[in-house]
């Protein structure tokens, strides 16, 4: 019985020495003969921790929505000016820009609702849309090119 106690004490002493750094300070507490295990030796465990969504995330989503609406209102104002004060080519371009402005408003609302739902469910990001702005730019450039084409073809 006495020999077993000395073995445990020696093993405890060895495990605490193995966990010392270069300066002789213990890196982790020693618990007798329990060997030190690093994080690499342990299996990867996923711990379910509830994620707290800060209010600034919701406000950022709302700011982005308002920014899209601001762009749609500016585009709609341009379209309204072309519809009211333009010639036949201006009216065609105004109608095209009106349709595009309404599409931007619908897109902004759908994107806002999609992001808000994902934030509420605490889904993993990213929350960005890579296709929407590209489609918007292509449609706007197409409308401007059609406007230039109509202006040069019908003005002569």
N, CA and C of each residue as an Amber inpcrd file, in Angstrom:
protein
   468
   0.8190000  -1.1770000   0.0000000   0.0000000   0.0000000   0.0000000
   0.8650000   1.2420000   0.0000000   1.9410000   1.1630000   0.7120000
   2.8390000   2.2960000   0.7970000   3.5360000   2.5320000  -0.5270000
   3.8620000   1.4570000  -1.2520000   4.5190000   1.6070000  -2.5410000
   3.5940000   2.2160000  -3.5860000   2.2900000   1.9390000  -3.5290000
   1.3290000   2.5260000  -4.4590000   1.2310000   4.0330000  -4.2630000
   1.2650000   4.4800000  -3.0460000   1.1820000   5.9200000  -2.7720000
   2.3970000   6.6450000  -3.3150000   3.5440000   6.0070000  -3.2430000
   4.7420000   6.6730000  -3.7590000   4.7320000   6.7100000  -5.2770000
   4.1530000   5.7080000  -5.9170000   4.0570000   5.7000000  -7.3740000
   3.1300000   6.8160000  -7.8430000   2.0190000   6.9800000  -7.1770000
   1.0870000   8.0430000  -7.5460000   1.7290000   9.4060000  -7.3550000
   2.4520000   9.5630000  -6.2840000   3.1130000  10.8420000  -6.0330000
   4.1670000  11.1230000  -7.0860000   4.9130000  10.1050000  -7.4850000
   5.9460000  10.2930000  -8.5090000   5.2930000  10.5970000  -9.8480000
   4.2090000   9.8910000 -10.1890000   3.5340000  10.1670000 -11.4500000
   2.9450000  11.5730000 -11.4430000   2.3740000  11.9760000 -10.3360000
   1.8560000  13.3280000 -10.2430000   2.9480000  14.3550000 -10.4060000
   4.1000000  14.0740000  -9.8250000   5.2260000  14.9910000  -9.9450000
   5.7090000  15.0580000 -11.3890000   5.7680000  13.9180000 -12.0510000
   6.2100000  13.8970000 -13.4460000   5.2280000  14.6380000 -14.3560000
   3.9360000  14.4460000 -14.1460000   2.9670000  15.1100000 -15.0170000
   2.9990000  16.6130000 -14.8030000   3.2630000  17.0560000 -13.5710000
   3.3400000  18.5000000 -13.3720000   4.6190000  19.0470000 -13.9650000
   5.7010000  18.2630000 -13.9690000   6.9460000  18.7090000 -14.5900000
   6.7950000  18.7520000 -16.1150000   6.0400000  17.8190000 -16.6650000
   5.8550000  17.7960000 -18.1190000   5.0460000  18.9890000 -18.5910000
   4.2400000  19.5610000 -17.7090000   3.4000000  20.6860000 -18.0940000
   4.0450000  22.0300000 -17.7950000   5.2790000  22.0170000 -17.2860000
   5.9770000  23.2700000 -16.9970000   6.5320000  23.8500000 -18.2830000
   6.5690000  25.1740000 -18.3590000   7.1790000  25.8100000 -19.5140000
   8.6630000  26.0290000 -19.2450000   9.3640000  26.7960000 -20.0570000
  10.7980000  26.9980000 -19.9100000  11.1700000  27.6850000 -18.6050000
  10.3140000  28.4720000 -18.0400000  10.6150000  29.2310000 -16.8360000
  10.2290000  28.4930000 -15.5660000   9.7540000  27.2440000 -15.6810000
   9.3900000  26.4600000 -14.5130000   8.0030000  26.7620000 -13.9870000
   7.2180000  27.5240000 -14.7270000   5.8690000  27.8510000 -14.3000000
   4.9080000  26.8350000 -14.9070000   3.9650000  26.4050000 -14.1160000
   3.0100000  25.4070000 -14.5960000   2.0590000  26.0430000 -15.5960000
   1.8240000  25.3290000 -16.6910000   0.9020000  25.8230000 -17.7040000
  -0.5370000  25.4930000 -17.3620000  -0.7640000  24.3690000 -16.7490000
  -2.1060000  23.9970000 -16.3380000  -2.0030000  23.2450000 -15.0250000
  -3.0330000  23.2500000 -14.2430000  -2.9510000  22.5620000 -12.9530000
  -2.8160000  21.0590000 -13.1430000  -2.0670000  20.4420000 -12.2500000
  -1.8620000  19.0020000 -12.3000000  -2.8240000  18.3380000 -11.3270000
  -3.4270000  17.2720000 -11.7660000  -4.3770000  16.5500000 -10.9300000
  -3.9030000  15.1180000 -10.7420000  -2.7840000  14.9350000 -10.1110000
  -2.2970000  13.5980000  -9.8280000  -1.7360000  12.9360000 -11.0600000
  -2.2030000  11.7460000 -11.3520000  -1.6480000  10.9750000 -12.4550000
  -2.3970000  11.1760000 -13.7560000  -3.2690000  12.1840000 -13.8610000
  -4.0150000  12.4270000 -15.0910000  -3.0720000  13.0980000 -16.0800000
  -2.8280000  12.4760000 -17.2200000  -1.8830000  13.0760000 -18.1830000
  -2.4720000  14.3220000 -18.8270000  -1.5870000  15.2310000 -19.2000000
  -1.9800000  16.4680000 -19.8640000  -2.3690000  16.1540000 -21.3040000
  -3.5350000  16.6360000 -21.7390000  -3.9720000  16.4480000 -23.1190000
  -4.1520000  17.8150000 -23.7510000  -3.6910000  17.9520000 -24.9420000
  -3.8340000  19.2200000 -25.6510000  -5.1370000  19.2220000 -26.4340000
  -5.4790000  20.3800000 -27.0190000  -6.7080000  20.5080000 -27.8040000
  -6.6460000  19.6590000 -29.0650000  -5.4310000  19.3930000 -29.5850000
  -5.3160000  18.5990000 -30.8020000  -5.6730000  17.1430000 -30.5410000
  -5.4720000  16.6700000 -29.2840000  -5.7700000  15.2830000 -28.9650000
  -7.2560000  15.0380000 -28.7840000  -8.0190000  16.0670000 -28.4780000
  -9.4340000  15.9180000 -28.2240000 -10.2050000  15.9230000 -29.5420000
 -11.2940000  15.1660000 -29.6300000 -12.0960000  15.1900000 -30.8660000
 -12.8090000  16.5390000 -30.9950000 -13.0740000  16.9300000 -32.2240000
 -13.7710000  18.1950000 -32.4660000 -15.2180000  18.0600000 -32.0330000
 -15.5940000  18.8570000 -31.0640000 -16.9660000  18.8350000 -30.5780000
 -17.6010000  20.1760000 -30.9020000 -18.8230000  20.1280000 -31.3470000
 -19.5740000  21.3570000 -31.6060000 -20.4330000  21.6370000 -30.3890000
 -20.2880000  22.8040000 -29.8680000 -21.0650000  23.2010000 -28.7110000
 -22.1240000  24.1770000 -29.1800000 -23.3760000  23.8770000 -28.9020000
 -24.4790000  24.7350000 -29.3180000 -24.6140000  25.8730000 -28.3090000
 -24.2250000  27.0570000 -28.7390000 -24.3280000  28.2390000 -27.9020000
 -25.2820000  29.2030000 -28.5870000 -26.2800000  29.6920000 -27.8870000
 -27.1940000  30.6460000 -28.5320000 -26.4540000  31.9190000 -28.9240000
 -26.6440000  32.3260000 -30.1610000 -25.9730000  33.5100000 -30.6810000
 -26.8530000  34.7200000 -30.4310000 -26.2650000  35.7430000 -29.9010000
 -27.0110000  36.9730000 -29.6530000 -26.8460000  37.8770000 -30.8600000
 -27.9510000  38.2400000 -31.4590000 -27.9260000  39.1440000 -32.6000000
 -28.0940000  40.5600000 -32.0670000 -27.1250000  41.3880000 -32.3380000
 -27.1720000  42.7500000 -31.8310000 -28.1470000  43.5840000 -32.6550000
 -28.7370000  44.5950000 -32.0530000 -29.6980000  45.4390000 -32.7810000
 -29.0720000  46.1530000 -33.9750000 -27.7680000  46.3930000 -33.9350000
 -27.1410000  47.0970000 -35.0580000 -27.2240000  46.2980000 -36.3570000
 -27.3670000  44.9780000 -36.2630000 -27.5060000  44.1570000 -37.4690000
 -28.8460000  44.4440000 -38.1380000 -29.9080000  44.5420000 -37.3370000
 -31.2230000  44.8710000 -37.8870000 -31.2350000  46.2870000 -38.4680000
 -30.5730000  47.2130000 -37.7550000 -30.5330000  48.5930000 -38.2400000
 -29.7130000  48.7150000 -39.5280000 -28.6530000  47.9320000 -39.6560000
 -27.8690000  47.9420000 -40.8950000 -28.7040000  47.4350000 -42.0630000
 -29.5140000  46.4210000 -41.8170000 -30.4070000  45.9090000 -42.8590000
 -31.4100000  46.9850000 -43.2680000 -31.9480000  47.6930000 -42.2800000
 -32.9150000  48.7460000 -42.5860000 -32.2570000  49.9130000 -43.3270000
 -31.0240000  50.2650000 -42.9490000 -30.3070000  51.3340000 -43.6580000
 -30.0630000  50.9670000 -45.1160000 -29.7140000  49.7100000 -45.3530000
 -29.4980000  49.2620000 -46.7310000 -30.7980000  49.3300000 -47.5240000
 -31.8900000  48.9280000 -46.9150000 -33.2000000  49.0070000 -47.5620000
 -33.5400000  50.4540000 -47.9140000 -33.3210000  51.3740000 -46.9730000
 -33.6140000  52.7900000 -47.2420000 -32.6950000  53.3650000 -48.3160000
 -31.4750000  52.8930000 -48.3870000 -30.5620000  53.3370000 -49.4420000
 -31.0520000  52.8910000 -50.8170000 -31.5110000  51.6390000 -50.9100000
 -32.0720000  51.1660000 -52.1790000 -33.3160000  51.9690000 -52.5530000
 -34.1650000  52.2560000 -51.5710000 -35.3620000  53.0510000 -51.8610000
 -35.0110000  54.4650000 -52.2960000 -33.9670000  55.0330000 -51.7050000
 -33.5120000  56.3630000 -52.1150000 -33.0940000  56.3510000 -53.5840000
 -32.3510000  55.3230000 -53.9790000 -31.9540000  55.2110000 -55.3820000
 -33.1740000  55.0680000 -56.2900000 -34.1430000  54.2680000 -55.8660000
 -35.3500000  54.0640000 -56.6790000 -36.1490000  55.3590000 -56.8070000
 -36.2030000  56.1590000 -55.7550000 -36.9350000  57.4320000 -55.8170000
 -36.2360000  58.4210000 -56.7390000 -34.9140000  58.4700000 -56.6860000
 -34.1750000  59.3630000 -57.6040000 -34.3950000  58.9230000 -59.0480000
 -34.3270000  57.6190000 -59.3030000 -34.5500000  57.1190000 -60.6590000
 -35.9880000  57.3770000 -61.1020000 -36.9400000  57.2040000 -60.1830000
 -38.3380000  57.4830000 -60.5150000 -38.5810000  58.9580000 -60.7890000
 -37.8890000  59.8330000 -60.0740000 -38.0170000  61.2760000 -60.3260000
 -37.4750000  61.6450000 -61.7030000 -36.3630000  61.0360000 -62.0630000
 -35.8140000  61.2530000 -63.4080000 -36.8060000  60.7700000 -64.4660000
 -37.3950000  59.5960000 -64.2120000 -38.3710000  59.0490000 -65.1620000
 -39.5990000  59.9370000 -65.2570000 -40.0570000  60.4730000 -64.1480000
 -41.2170000  61.3590000 -64.1510000 -40.9350000  62.6420000 -64.9310000
 -39.7340000  63.1760000 -64.7640000 -39.3530000  64.3600000 -65.5470000
 -39.3230000  64.0720000 -67.0330000 -38.7950000  62.9250000 -67.4220000
 -38.7650000  62.5680000 -68.8410000 -40.1730000  62.3360000 -69.3880000
 -41.0370000  61.7310000 -68.5850000 -42.4090000  61.4840000 -69.0390000
 -43.1900000  62.7880000 -69.2160000 -43.0040000  63.7290000 -68.3160000
 -43.7780000  64.9660000 -68.3680000 -43.2350000  65.9930000 -69.3400000
 -41.9230000  66.0730000 -69.4720000 -41.3490000  67.1730000 -70.2520000
 -40.5520000  66.7110000 -71.4600000 -40.5390000  65.4420000 -71.7650000
 -39.7530000  64.9610000 -72.8860000 -40.5610000  64.8020000 -74.1510000
 -39.8380000  64.6520000 -75.2530000 -40.5090000  64.3540000 -76.5230000
 -40.8220000  62.8630000 -76.5670000 -41.0830000  62.3430000 -77.7530000
 -41.4790000  60.9310000 -77.8530000 -40.3550000  59.9950000 -77.3960000
 -39.1220000  60.3220000 -77.7250000 -37.9930000  59.5010000 -77.2790000
 -37.8290000  59.5890000 -75.7640000 -38.0050000  60.7780000 -75.2120000
 -37.9060000  60.9690000 -73.7710000 -39.0020000  60.2190000 -73.0250000
 -40.1930000  60.1640000 -73.6450000 -41.2830000  59.4410000 -72.9990000
 -41.0280000  57.9380000 -72.9840000 -40.4250000  57.4170000 -74.0420000
 -40.0740000  55.9930000 -74.0670000 -39.0240000  55.6930000 -72.9950000
 -38.0150000  56.5630000 -72.9160000 -36.9740000  56.3800000 -71.8940000
 -37.5650000  56.5520000 -70.4950000 -38.4730000  57.5130000 -70.3260000
 -39.1170000  57.7120000 -69.0300000 -39.9230000  56.5030000 -68.5990000
 -40.6250000  55.8950000 -69.5590000 -41.3850000  54.6830000 -69.2410000
 -40.4440000  53.5420000 -68.8440000 -39.3190000  53.4200000 -69.5540000
 -38.3510000  52.3660000 -69.2190000 -37.7750000  52.5940000 -67.8220000
 -37.4100000  53.8410000 -67.5190000 -36.8600000  54.1370000 -66.1960000
 -37.9010000  53.9830000 -65.0890000 -39.1690000  54.2320000 -65.3950000
 -40.2350000  54.0110000 -64.4060000 -40.3510000  52.5320000 -64.0600000
 -40.3130000  51.6950000 -65.0830000 -40.3830000  50.2480000 -64.8570000
 -39.1710000  49.7740000 -64.0540000 -37.9950000  50.3010000 -64.4010000
 -36.7790000  49.9120000 -63.6730000 -36.8610000  50.3800000 -62.2230000
 -37.3590000  51.5870000 -61.9780000 -37.4860000  52.0910000 -60.6050000
 -38.4400000  51.2300000 -59.7880000 -39.5190000  50.8000000 -60.4010000
 -40.4500000  49.9220000 -59.6750000 -39.8140000  48.5650000 -59.4040000
 -39.0350000  48.0570000 -60.3460000 -38.3380000  46.7910000 -60.1280000
 -37.3270000  46.9210000 -58.9880000 -36.6490000  48.0570000 -58.9020000
 -35.6880000  48.2780000 -57.8180000 -36.4060000  48.3120000 -56.4760000
 -37.5800000  48.9310000 -56.4280000 -38.3340000  48.9670000 -55.1720000
 -38.7470000  47.5670000 -54.7310000 -39.2240000  46.7690000 -55.6610000
 -39.6290000  45.3940000 -55.3300000 -38.4150000  44.5790000 -54.9040000
 -37.2950000  44.7420000 -55.6150000 -36.0660000  44.0360000 -55.2670000
 -35.5940000  44.4220000 -53.8660000 -35.6390000  45.7150000 -53.5470000
 -35.2050000  46.1780000 -52.2300000 -36.0760000  45.5860000 -51.1310000
 -37.3780000  45.5390000 -51.3510000 -38.2780000  44.9780000 -50.3500000
 -38.0360000  43.4860000 -50.1560000 -37.8720000  42.7610000 -51.2510000
 -37.6240000  41.3190000 -51.1480000 -36.2920000  41.0370000 -50.4460000
 -35.2630000  41.8060000 -50.7810000 -33.9580000  41.6230000 -50.1530000
 -34.0110000  41.9540000 -48.6660000 -34.7210000  43.0120000 -48.3070000
 -34.8750000  43.3880000 -46.9030000 -35.5790000  42.2820000 -46.1240000
 -36.6700000  41.7520000 -46.6680000 -37.4110000  40.7000000 -45.9840000
 -36.5860000  39.4150000 -45.8650000 -35.8420000  39.0740000 -46.9100000
 -35.0090000  37.8750000 -46.9100000 -33.9270000  37.9750000 -45.8450000
 -33.2530000  39.1380000 -45.7900000 -32.2020000  39.3270000 -44.7830000
 -32.7790000  39.3440000 -43.3750000 -33.8970000  40.0200000 -43.1840000
 -34.5030000  40.1010000 -41.8460000 -34.8930000  38.7130000 -41.3490000
 -35.4170000  37.8930000 -42.2230000 -35.7980000  36.5380000 -41.8210000
 -34.5710000  35.7120000 -41.4610000 -33.5060000  35.8220000 -42.2360000
 -32.2770000  35.0840000 -41.9260000 -31.6400000  35.5730000 -40.6390000
 -31.7180000  36.8660000 -40.3750000 -31.1700000  37.3980000 -39.1220000
 -31.9960000  36.8950000 -37.9450000 -33.3170000  36.8950000 -38.0790000
 -34.1820000  36.4110000 -36.9970000 -33.9300000  34.9290000 -36.6890000
 -33.6910000  34.1360000 -37.7340000 -33.4230000  32.7130000 -37.5470000
 -31.9840000  32.4420000 -37.1240000 -31.1550000  33.4840000 -37.1230000
 -29.7360000  33.4030000 -36.7690000 -28.9700000  32.4630000 -37.7060000
 -29.3070000  32.5370000 -38.9850000 -28.5930000  31.7380000 -39.9750000
 -27.1910000  32.2870000 -40.1550000 -26.3100000  31.4070000 -40.5600000
 -24.9430000  31.8340000 -40.8350000 -24.9200000  32.6720000 -42.1060000
 -24.0940000  33.7000000 -42.1130000 -23.9830000  34.5950000 -43.2570000
 -23.3000000  33.9080000 -44.4080000 -23.0240000  34.5220000 -45.4680000
 -23.1830000  35.9470000 -45.7560000 -24.6080000  36.2830000 -46.1770000
 -24.9680000  37.5200000 -45.9450000 -26.3050000  37.9920000 -46.2720000
 -26.3200000  38.8530000 -47.5330000 -25.2680000  38.8580000 -48.2650000
 -25.2170000  39.7310000 -49.4400000 -25.7790000  39.0330000 -50.6690000
 -26.1910000  39.8480000 -51.6330000 -26.7160000  39.3490000 -52.8900000
 -25.7600000  39.7880000 -53.9780000 -25.1510000  38.8490000 -54.6370000
 -24.1410000  39.1930000 -55.6450000 -24.7310000  39.3780000 -57.0410000
 -25.9130000  38.8580000 -57.2850000 -26.4930000  38.9420000 -58.6230000
 -27.3540000  40.1810000 -58.8150000 -28.0510000  40.6160000 -57.7730000
 -28.9910000  41.7350000 -57.8900000 -28.3760000  43.0280000 -58.4040000
 -27.2980000  43.5180000 -57.7800000 -26.6930000  44.7490000 -58.2820000
 -26.1450000  44.6180000 -59.7060000 -25.6310000  43.4480000 -60.0450000
 -25.1160000  43.2450000 -61.4140000 -26.2630000  43.3190000 -62.4140000
 -27.3750000  42.6740000 -62.0930000 -28.5450000  42.7240000 -62.9790000
 -29.0530000  44.1560000 -63.1020000 -29.0740000  44.8890000 -61.9910000
 -29.5210000  46.2780000 -62.0170000 -28.6390000  47.1350000 -62.9170000
 -27.3450000  46.9770000 -62.8150000 -26.4280000  47.7600000 -63.6530000
 -26.6190000  47.4060000 -65.1230000 -26.7670000  46.1310000 -65.4290000
 -26.9650000  45.7210000 -66.8240000 -28.2660000  46.3060000 -67.3760000
 -29.3260000  46.2580000 -66.5780000 -30.6200000  46.7970000 -67.0340000
 -30.5380000  48.3150000 -67.2190000 -29.8860000  49.0130000 -66.2860000
 -29.7540000  50.4700000 -66.4270000 -28.9140000  50.8550000 -67.6390000
 -27.8120000  50.1710000 -67.8510000 -26.9800000  50.4690000 -69.0280000
 -27.7540000  50.1690000 -70.3040000 -28.5300000  49.0930000 -70.3040000
 -29.3430000  48.7770000 -71.4830000 -30.3700000  49.8810000 -71.7490000
 -31.0260000  50.3740000 -70.6990000 -32.0140000  51.4480000 -70.8840000
 -31.3570000  52.7260000 -71.3860000 -30.1740000  53.0460000 -70.8800000
 -29.4680000  54.2450000 -71.3470000 -29.0340000  54.0870000 -72.7970000
 -28.5430000  52.9000000 -73.1690000 -28.1420000  52.6680000 -74.5610000
 -29.3410000  52.7300000 -75.5030000 -30.4840000  52.1940000 -75.0760000
 -31.6930000  52.2930000 -75.8950000 -32.1060000  53.7590000 -76.0400000
 -31.9840000  54.5300000 -74.9690000 -32.3030000  55.9550000 -75.0330000
 -31.4010000  56.6800000 -76.0230000 -30.0930000  56.4200000 -75.9710000
 -29.1740000  57.0430000 -76.9320000 -29.4760000  56.6070000 -78.3630000
 -29.7550000  55.3220000 -78.5310000 -30.0570000  54.8190000 -79.8700000
 -31.3040000  55.5170000 -80.4370000 -32.3690000  55.5720000 -79.6100000
 -33.5930000  56.2220000 -80.0820000 -33.3640000  57.7050000 -80.3490000
 -32.5800000  58.3470000 -79.5310000 -32.3150000  59.7760000 -79.7060000
 -31.5940000  60.0300000 -81.0310000 -30.5930000  59.2290000 -81.3550000
 -29.8450000  59.4540000 -82.5920000 -30.5800000  58.9780000 -83.8340000
 -31.3890000  57.9260000 -83.7270000 -32.1010000  57.4140000 -84.9020000
 -33.2890000  58.3140000 -85.2170000 -34.0780000  58.7190000 -84.2060000
 -35.2820000  59.5220000 -84.4650000 -35.0200000  61.0010000 -84.6110000
 -33.8590000  61.4790000 -84.2280000 -33.5980000  62.9180000 -84.3460000
 -33.1660000  63.2930000 -85.7620000 -32.7600000  62.3400000 -86.5540000
 -32.2920000  62.6650000 -87.9130000 -33.3400000  62.5130000 -88.9550000
